[in-house]
Amino acid sequence: MGKKHCDTGLDNRCRDRDGEIRQKRGDTRIGTLRETYPDFAPGARSDMRLDTLRDRTGKSLTELVKKR
């Protein structure tokens, strides 16, 4: 399987068909996010879901990534 096509705007962020910036799904595993952000959520298990981490920390994905 190859990578899915992603329409990008001027800021190179993935966008849905209606032009909205794509949100990362809550069922994304922390281990998957660490493929892009190697130091993401230290201490969290790699099989934890993103929505669980957001509930526990009260932070958005953007806030968690900027924290690194």
Contacts in CASP RR format, 6 or more apart in sequence:
PFRMAT RR
TARGET T0000
AUTHOR 0000-0000-0000
METHOD contacts of the structure
MODEL  1
MGKKHCDTGLDNRCRDRDGEIRQKRGDTRIGTLRETYPDFAPGARSDMRL
DTLRDRTGKSLTELVKKR
6 14 0 8 1.000
6 15 0 8 1.000
6 22 0 8 1.000
7 14 0 8 1.000
7 15 0 8 1.000
7 17 0 8 1.000
7 19 0 8 1.000
8 14 0 8 1.000
8 15 0 8 1.000
9 15 0 8 1.000
13 21 0 8 1.000
13 22 0 8 1.000
14 21 0 8 1.000
14 22 0 8 1.000
15 21 0 8 1.000
15 22 0 8 1.000
16 22 0 8 1.000
24 33 0 8 1.000
24 50 0 8 1.000
24 61 0 8 1.000
25 50 0 8 1.000
26 49 0 8 1.000
26 50 0 8 1.000
26 51 0 8 1.000
26 54 0 8 1.000
27 49 0 8 1.000
27 50 0 8 1.000
27 51 0 8 1.000
28 49 0 8 1.000
28 50 0 8 1.000
29 46 0 8 1.000
29 47 0 8 1.000
29 48 0 8 1.000
29 49 0 8 1.000
29 50 0 8 1.000
30 40 0 8 1.000
30 41 0 8 1.000
30 44 0 8 1.000
30 45 0 8 1.000
30 46 0 8 1.000
30 47 0 8 1.000
30 48 0 8 1.000
30 49 0 8 1.000
30 50 0 8 1.000
30 53 0 8 1.000
31 40 0 8 1.000
31 46 0 8 1.000
31 47 0 8 1.000
33 40 0 8 1.000
33 41 0 8 1.000
33 50 0 8 1.000
33 61 0 8 1.000
34 40 0 8 1.000
34 41 0 8 1.000
34 46 0 8 1.000
37 65 0 8 1.000
37 68 0 8 1.000
39 68 0 8 1.000
40 64 0 8 1.000
40 65 0 8 1.000
40 68 0 8 1.000
41 48 0 8 1.000
41 53 0 8 1.000
41 64 0 8 1.000
44 53 0 8 1.000
50 61 0 8 1.000
53 64 0 8 1.000
54 60 0 8 1.000
54 61 0 8 1.000
54 64 0 8 1.000
57 64 0 8 1.000
59 67 0 8 1.000
END
